[in-house]
Amino acid sequence: MGRVKSVAAFEAAKNVIACGVNSPVRALKSVGTTPLFIKKAEGCHLTDIDDNPYIDFCMSWGVFILGYCNPLVNQAAIEAVSNGSSYGIPTLLETELGERVREAFPSMERLRFVNSGTEATMSAIRVARGFTGRNVLVKFDGCYHGHADHLLVSAGSSVAKLTNASSAGVPADFTKHTVSLPYNDPQRLEDFFSQHGDEVAAVIVEPVACNMGVVIPQKGFLEKIREVTLKHGALLIFDEVINGFRLAFGGAQERFGIKPDMTTVGKIAGGGFPAAAFGGRADIMAMLAPDGPVYQAGTLSGNPVAMAAGIATLKQLKQPGFYDNLERKSNNFTTRLEEIIAGKGIQLNHEGSMFTMFFNDHPVRNFEDTKRSNQERFAKYFRNMLARGIYVSPSQFEGNFISAVHTDEVLEQVLTAIKESLEGV
C-alpha cells in the first residue's frame, strides 16, 4: 500500500505539532514505520488520505464498541450540537447519562463527569485521599492510569518504552507517595499492607490490565485487593476506563463480582466524544466541592454533545443479547487464533472482546512477563498486517478490540491475514 500522502502529512505536522503527533503511540515509531493519517471511518473500517482501506482492531483504543459512525449516536450528537456545543451550565443530558452509568455500575452511587480518563483517575485519587486523610496510593506495575504526575510510576502504555520508571519532568516529591507493586502477586500486596496498611488512602487497579497488553487477573488477586483494603480502611478504586462497558454492561466489577468503593469509566461512555466519569459511595463523593473540601472542576465537563452521544451508546449496549453476541464472536475468533499461533512462540491473552498477542515463549501474567516479549517480532508482524489492510493496536503493550460491527466474515479475513503475516516472523 502506498502512503505517500501520509508520509508528507507527517513531515508537515512535525513543523507545528510536537513530534508530529498529539499522543506518542500514534507516531508508530516502535513498530518501525510512519503514521497513518485518516480521513474517515465507518463500521470497523478506516480510510487514510492515500485512500487505503483498513480493517481496524484498535477502534480508537476500544472506544467504538458499536463501530464508527453508528447512525443513532451520530444523530444524537448532531441534534445536540445544533442546540449549542457547550454551555458551562447544567443540562438534563448530564443527569440522564449519569443515571444510565449508575444503572450499569450500582457502586457509583454518586458520580461526576470529566473529559478524559486521566482526569477521572486523578480526581478519584484526590477524593480518596481527602476522604481517608491519608497520602499513600498503591498501584500495580504496568497499569496505566493516565499521565498525571503522581501516576507515572512503573506505568504501562507508551510509558513502558521509556528508560526511567517515571517521565522526565516529574519531581520525585510528586511520586513519593505512590507505591507500585507487581500485578497478580497477592502475597506482595498482603505483605505491604501488613507493614503500611494504615498509611494507604487507596489502591487503584485496572481489573483486567490493558496497558501492558491484556493481562488477566489470576484467581484470587482482585479478591485479595478487596480484602486488604477493607481490613485496613483504604479505598479500592477500579479503573474501568477501558474495562467499563467493554467486559460487560457493568464492566469488570459485574464480570468478576467485586464491588469497589470508587470507579472510573471513560472511552465508551462518551460514545466517541471526550467524556469520562468518576464516582463511588455517596459518603465518599460528598467530599467534593462545593459541599465538601475536595476541589475539582472543568468548563467542558458534562459537554452536551458528549452526553447525548453517551446516552445513545448506552441505550444500544443495554439491548438484550448485545454482550452475548459480542462474547460469542470473540470466543470463536480467539479459539481459531490459538490454533494459528500454536508452536510459534506467541502467547494469546484474552478476556471478553479484548485480546493481545505477545511474542513471548512464556505465559504473560504481569509487567515483567510483558517486557520480555520480542518487540522486533511484533513490529514486523504489525507492518505485515498493515500491508494486508489490517490495523492492529500499534504496540506490544496494548490491547485489541472486537466490536459489534466486526462480522464473522471480517473476522475470517483477519484470521487469514494473521496467518500470512506470521510467516517468517
C-alpha positions, 0 to 999 in steps of 0.5 A: 500500500502506498502512503505517500500522502501520509508520509508528507502529512507527517513531515508537515505536522512535525513543523507545528505539532510536537513530534508530529503527533498529539499522543506518542503511540500514534507516531508508530515509531516502535513498530518501525514505520510512519503514521497513518493519517485518516480521513474517515471511518465507518463500521470497523473500517478506516480510510487514510488520505492515500485512500487505503482501506483498513480493517481496524482492531484498535477502534480508537483504543476500544472506544467504538464498541458499536463501530464508527459512525453508528447512525443513532449516536451520530444523530444524537450528537448532531441534534445536540450540537445544533442546540449549542456545543457547550454551555458551562451550565447544567443540562438534563443530558448530564443527569440522564447519562449519569443515571444510565452509568449508575444503572450499569455500575450500582457502586457509583452511587454518586458520580461526576463527569470529566473529559478524559480518563486521566482526569477521572483517575486523578480526581478519584485519587484526590477524593480518596485521599481527602476522604481517608486523610491519608497520602499513600496510593498503591498501584500495580506495575504496568497499569496505566492510569493516565499521565498525571504526575503522581501516576507515572510510576512503573506505568504501562502504555507508551510509558513502558518504552521509556528508560526511567520508571517515571517521565522526565519532568516529574519531581520525585516529591510528586511520586513519593507517595505512590507505591507500585507493586507487581500485578497478580502477586497477592502475597506482595500486596498482603505483605505491604499492607501488613507493614503500611496498611494504615498509611494507604488512602487507596489502591487503584487497579485496572481489573483486567490490565490493558496497558501492558497488553491484556493481562488477566487477573489470576484467581484470587488477586482482585479478591485479595485487593478487596480484602486488604483494603477493607481490613485496613480502611483504604479505598479500592478504586477500579479503573474501568476506563477501558474495562467499563462497558467493554467486559460487560454492561457493568464492566469488570466489577459485574464480570468478576463480582467485586464491588469497589468503593470508587470507579472510573469509566471513560472511552465508551461512555462518551460514545466517541466524544471526550467524556469520562466519569468518576464516582463511588459511595455517596459518603465518599463523593460528598467530599467534593466541592462545593459541599465538601473540601475536595476541589475539582472542576472543568468548563467542558465537563458534562459537554452536551454533545458528549452526553447525548452521544453517551446516552445513545451508546448506552441505550444500544449496549443495554439491548438484550443479547448485545454482550452475548453476541459480542462474547460469542464472536470473540470466543470463536475468533480467539479459539481459531487464533490459538490454533494459528499461533500454536508452536510459534512462540506467541502467547494469546491473552484474552478476556471478553472482546479484548485480546493481545498477542505477545511474542513471548515463549512464556505465559504473560501474567504481569509487567515483567512477563510483558517486557520480555516479549520480542518487540522486533517480532511484533513490529514486523508482524504489525507492518505485515498486517498493515500491508494486508489492510489490517490495523492492529493496536500499534504496540506490544503493550496494548490491547485489541478490540472486537466490536459489534460491527466486526462480522464473522466474515471480517473476522475470517479475513483477519484470521487469514491475514494473521496467518500470512503475516506470521510467516517468517516472523 
